[in-house]
Amino acid sequence: MHKEEYLFSKKKVSYLFDYSINQLQQLVDGDIILLTDQTVFNFHQQKFAGYKTIVIEAGEAFKHQQTVDKIINQLIEFDADRKTMLVGVGGGVVTDIMGYVASVYLRGVEFAFVPTTILAMVDAAIGGKNGIDVGVYKNMVGTINQPKFLLYDNSFLQTLPTEQWINGFAEIIKHACIKDAKLFAELQHNSIEKYKNDAVLLAALIQKNVSLKTNIVVNDEFEQGERKLLNFGHTFGHAIENLYQVPHGNAVSIGIVLAAKISEEINNFYSVEKDSIVALLKQYQLPTTLNVDKGNVFSILTKDKKRVGDNINFILLNKIGEAVIQPISITQLEDLMHQIL
């Protein structure tokens, strides 16, 4: 077991590596209510024994206000009060919803996460962004509020489907592209199968990515500067994720390719490095293309949260391991999309 602590603006967050969900009660004084989805619950029912548990439908399609309302009604039935600890046990959808519900229920109660997917462990559960989708507009409503702790129980990964391993590695590759050329090289020499079969190697990879993202967020919790770099691949990715019901990692992978191509077009990013990124995504079985309706995608892009006036703050690359925030006008972005897509 290994514990790290990070100081955010309003609270200290503990990261508990190589722990077990069975230790939850030792970590919390008082009542605990768990939130999970049907898939995680079906695989790991024994781990929820003895806890009040709310089970929601699995998938991004259920990350909306109706689900939030149902959860809040169940919390009321469970007599949850301001001393109740809410714990989200699941992937990114569960952690996003749990953090949001905890931030608004009774005007705020304590919460924590037990991320159960690669994606949630290295990205979604980290950084305090919590929220829900509004129609096809991803994460349009939400909060920035940090959990009390994140508990990493890697035993959940034993039942993780291969497609969810692939989904999670898109965010790991993203981290390498924007901040860590050495990590990029490590990934080039390994594979999903190697990480799946080497618990020590996998644990080190997870902790490295957790540290990378957390340090960015600690320095820019409310996304005024460097934290924006974490949106690499997400502007286009979010536009197609809900529109075409594409898994988050797959959508981000396609978005990374588009951002790399735009970097080549307007930011002097070397084509050989762009090709290396495309090759690495394919190496980790991630998609790099998708047939889309340009008009529909562009319409969603123009309503992106990162839009400021007539510009959208795109994240581009100077080189692998070094990203930059680049405002692109709506008009220029439309032209680039027609050139590249």
C-alpha positions in Angstrom: 0.0 0.0 0.0 1.2 3.5 -0.8 -0.4 6.9 0.0 0.2 10.3 -1.6 -1.4 13.6 -0.6 -2.0 16.6 -2.8 -3.1 20.1 -1.5 -5.8 21.7 -3.7 -7.4 25.1 -3.1 -10.0 23.9 -0.7 -8.9 20.5 0.6 -6.2 17.9 0.8 -6.9 14.9 -1.3 -5.4 11.5 -0.5 -4.4 9.0 -3.2 -4.5 5.4 -1.8 -2.6 3.0 -4.1 -2.8 -0.8 -3.9 -5.6 -0.5 -1.3 -8.8 -2.6 -1.2 -12.4 -1.5 -1.2 -12.7 -3.7 1.9 -10.8 -1.0 3.8 -13.4 1.7 3.2 -15.0 1.6 6.6 -11.5 2.0 8.2 -11.1 5.2 6.3 -14.5 6.8 7.0 -16.1 7.8 10.3 -19.8 7.5 9.8 -22.3 6.3 7.3 -21.2 5.3 3.7 -23.4 5.1 0.6 -21.9 3.6 -2.5 -22.9 4.5 -6.1 -22.0 2.1 -8.9 -23.4 1.0 -12.2 -25.1 -2.3 -13.2 -22.0 -3.7 -14.9 -19.6 -3.2 -12.0 -22.3 -4.4 -9.5 -22.9 -7.6 -11.5 -19.2 -8.5 -11.6 -18.4 -7.6 -8.0 -21.6 -7.9 -5.9 -19.6 -9.4 -3.0 -17.6 -6.2 -2.6 -20.8 -4.2 -2.0 -22.1 -6.5 0.7 -23.0 -4.7 3.9 -23.2 -1.2 2.2 -26.1 0.9 1.2 -25.7 0.9 -2.5 -27.3 2.8 -5.4 -27.0 1.1 -8.7 -27.5 3.0 -12.0 -27.6 2.0 -15.6 -24.2 1.7 -17.2 -23.0 4.0 -20.0 -22.7 7.7 -21.1 -26.3 7.6 -22.3 -27.4 7.7 -18.7 -25.1 10.6 -17.6 -27.9 13.1 -17.5 -30.2 15.0 -15.0 -32.8 12.2 -14.8 -30.2 9.9 -13.4 -29.1 12.6 -10.9 -32.7 13.1 -9.8 -33.1 9.3 -9.2 -29.9 9.2 -7.1 -31.0 12.1 -5.0 -34.4 10.5 -4.3 -32.6 7.4 -3.2 -30.3 9.4 -1.0 -33.3 10.9 0.7 -34.8 7.4 1.2 -31.5 6.3 2.8 -31.6 9.3 5.1 -28.3 10.6 3.9 -27.2 13.7 5.8 -24.3 16.1 5.8 -22.1 13.5 7.7 -22.7 10.8 5.1 -19.8 9.9 2.8 -20.8 9.2 -0.8 -18.4 6.9 -2.7 -18.5 6.4 -6.5 -17.3 3.0 -7.4 -17.0 2.7 -11.2 -15.7 4.3 -14.4 -15.8 7.9 -15.6 -19.6 8.1 -15.8 -20.0 7.0 -12.2 -17.3 9.3 -10.8 -18.6 12.3 -12.9 -22.2 11.8 -11.6 -21.2 11.0 -8.0 -19.0 14.1 -7.7 -21.8 16.2 -9.1 -24.5 14.8 -6.9 -22.3 15.1 -3.8 -21.6 18.8 -4.7 -25.3 19.7 -4.9 -27.0 17.4 -2.4 -27.7 19.3 0.8 -25.5 22.0 -0.8 -22.5 19.7 -0.6 -21.4 16.5 1.2 -18.1 14.6 1.4 -17.4 12.1 -1.4 -14.7 9.8 -2.5 -13.9 7.6 -5.5 -13.0 4.0 -6.1 -12.2 4.1 -9.9 -12.6 0.7 -11.6 -11.4 1.3 -15.1 -8.1 2.5 -16.6 -9.8 5.6 -17.9 -11.2 6.5 -14.5 -7.9 5.7 -12.7 -5.7 7.8 -14.8 -8.1 10.6 -15.9 -11.8 10.8 -15.1 -11.6 10.5 -11.3 -8.7 13.0 -11.0 -9.0 16.7 -10.9 -12.4 17.5 -9.4 -14.4 18.0 -12.6 -17.8 16.5 -12.1 -20.8 16.8 -14.3 -23.5 15.6 -16.6 -24.3 15.8 -20.3 -27.2 17.8 -21.8 -28.3 16.1 -24.9 -25.3 15.7 -27.3 -23.4 18.4 -25.3 -20.9 16.7 -23.1 -20.3 17.8 -19.5 -22.3 21.0 -20.1 -23.4 21.2 -16.5 -21.2 20.5 -13.5 -18.8 21.5 -10.7 -15.2 21.6 -9.8 -15.0 19.9 -6.4 -12.3 17.6 -5.1 -13.0 14.2 -3.5 -11.7 13.4 0.0 -9.7 10.5 -1.4 -9.3 8.2 -4.3 -8.8 4.5 -3.5 -7.1 2.4 -6.1 -8.1 -1.3 -5.9 -6.6 -2.8 -9.0 -8.5 -6.1 -8.5 -11.4 -4.4 -10.3 -9.3 -4.5 -13.5 -9.4 -8.3 -13.5 -12.9 -8.1 -14.9 -12.4 -5.1 -17.2 -13.2 -6.0 -20.8 -10.5 -5.5 -23.4 -12.3 -2.7 -25.1 -12.2 -0.8 -21.8 -8.5 -1.3 -21.5 -8.2 0.2 -25.0 -10.5 3.0 -24.1 -8.3 4.0 -21.1 -5.1 4.0 -23.0 -6.2 6.9 -25.2 -5.9 9.2 -22.1 -2.5 7.7 -21.2 -1.3 8.4 -24.8 -2.7 11.9 -24.5 -0.7 12.6 -21.4 2.5 11.4 -23.1 1.8 13.6 -26.1 1.3 16.8 -24.1 3.8 16.4 -21.3 6.0 13.4 -21.3 8.1 12.3 -24.3 9.7 9.5 -22.1 6.3 8.1 -21.4 5.6 8.2 -25.1 8.8 6.1 -25.8 7.9 3.7 -23.0 4.5 3.1 -24.6 6.1 2.5 -28.0 8.1 -0.4 -26.5 5.1 -2.0 -24.7 1.5 -3.1 -25.4 -1.8 -3.5 -23.6 -1.1 -7.2 -23.2 2.2 -6.6 -21.5 0.7 -4.1 -19.0 -2.3 -6.5 -18.4 0.1 -9.3 -17.5 2.6 -7.4 -15.4 1.0 -6.0 -12.3 4.1 -4.1 -11.2 4.5 -2.4 -14.6 0.9 -1.5 -14.7 0.9 -0.1 -11.2 3.8 2.1 -12.1 2.1 3.3 -15.3 -1.1 4.2 -13.4 0.8 6.1 -10.7 2.9 8.0 -13.3 -0.2 9.2 -15.1 -2.0 10.0 -11.8 1.0 12.1 -10.8 1.2 13.8 -14.2 -2.4 14.9 -14.3 -2.6 15.8 -10.6 0.4 18.1 -10.7 -1.1 19.9 -13.6 -4.4 20.3 -11.8 -2.9 21.4 -8.5 -1.1 24.2 -10.3 -4.2 25.3 -12.2 -7.3 23.8 -10.5 -9.8 26.1 -12.2 -8.4 25.8 -15.7 -7.0 29.3 -16.3 -3.9 28.1 -18.0 -1.9 24.8 -18.1 -4.9 22.6 -17.2 -6.3 23.4 -20.6 -3.6 21.2 -22.1 -5.5 18.2 -20.8 -8.1 19.0 -23.4 -5.8 17.8 -26.1 -7.9 15.7 -28.5 -11.1 16.4 -26.6 -12.6 19.3 -28.5 -13.3 17.2 -31.6 -13.5 14.1 -29.4 -16.4 15.4 -27.3 -18.2 16.6 -30.5 -18.3 13.0 -31.9 -18.6 11.1 -28.6 -22.3 11.6 -28.0 -23.2 12.4 -31.6 -22.1 9.0 -32.8 -22.2 7.1 -29.5 -18.4 6.5 -29.6 -16.6 5.4 -26.4 -14.8 8.2 -24.8 -11.3 6.9 -25.4 -12.1 6.1 -29.1 -13.4 9.6 -29.6 -10.4 11.1 -27.9 -8.1 9.0 -30.1 -9.7 10.4 -33.2 -9.6 13.9 -31.7 -5.8 13.4 -31.1 -5.2 12.6 -34.7 -7.2 15.7 -35.8 -5.3 17.9 -33.4 -2.0 16.5 -34.6 -3.0 17.2 -38.2 -4.0 20.7 -37.3 -0.6 21.1 -35.5 1.1 20.1 -38.7 -0.9 22.5 -40.7 -0.5 25.7 -38.6 2.0 25.0 -35.9 5.1 23.6 -37.7 4.6 20.2 -36.0 6.7 17.6 -37.8 4.8 15.1 -40.0 7.1 12.3 -38.8 5.9 13.0 -35.2 2.3 13.1 -36.3 2.8 9.7 -37.9 4.4 8.4 -34.7 1.3 9.4 -32.8 -1.0 7.8 -35.3 1.1 4.6 -35.2 1.0 4.5 -31.4 -2.7 4.9 -31.3 -3.0 2.0 -33.7 -0.5 0.0 -31.7 -2.9 0.2 -28.7 -5.8 -0.8 -31.0 -7.4 2.7 -31.0 -9.3 4.1 -34.0 -7.7 7.0 -35.9 -10.5 7.8 -38.4 -14.3 8.0 -38.4 -16.8 9.0 -41.2 -18.7 11.9 -39.8 -21.2 14.5 -41.0 -18.9 17.6 -41.0 -21.9 20.0 -40.7 -23.3 18.3 -37.6 -19.9 18.0 -35.9 -19.0 21.6 -36.7 -22.4 22.8 -35.2 -21.5 21.0 -31.9 -17.9 22.4 -32.0 -19.3 26.0 -32.1 -21.0 25.4 -28.8 -18.0 23.9 -27.1 -17.3 25.1 -23.5 -13.8 26.2 -24.7 -15.2 28.7 -27.1 -14.5 32.3 -26.3 -16.2 34.7 -28.7 -15.3 33.8 -32.2 -12.4 31.6 -31.2 -12.0 28.1 -29.7 -9.0 27.4 -27.6 -7.5 24.3 -29.3 -4.6 22.3 -27.8 -1.9 21.7 -30.4 1.6 20.3 -30.2 5.0 21.9 -30.8 6.6 18.5 -30.4 5.8 15.2 -28.7 5.8 16.0 -25.0 5.2 19.7 -25.5 1.7 21.1 -26.0 0.4 24.7 -26.4 -2.9 26.5 -26.2 -3.8 27.9 -29.6 -6.9 30.0 -30.2 -8.4 29.1 -33.6 -11.2 31.2 -35.2 -14.4 29.5 -36.0 -13.9 30.3 -39.6 -10.4 28.9 -39.7 -11.5 25.8 -37.9 -14.2 25.2 -40.4 -11.7 25.5 -43.3 -9.2 23.2 -41.5 -12.0 20.6 -40.9 -12.8 20.5 -44.6 -9.1 20.1 -45.5 -8.4 17.4 -42.9 -11.6 15.3 -42.5 
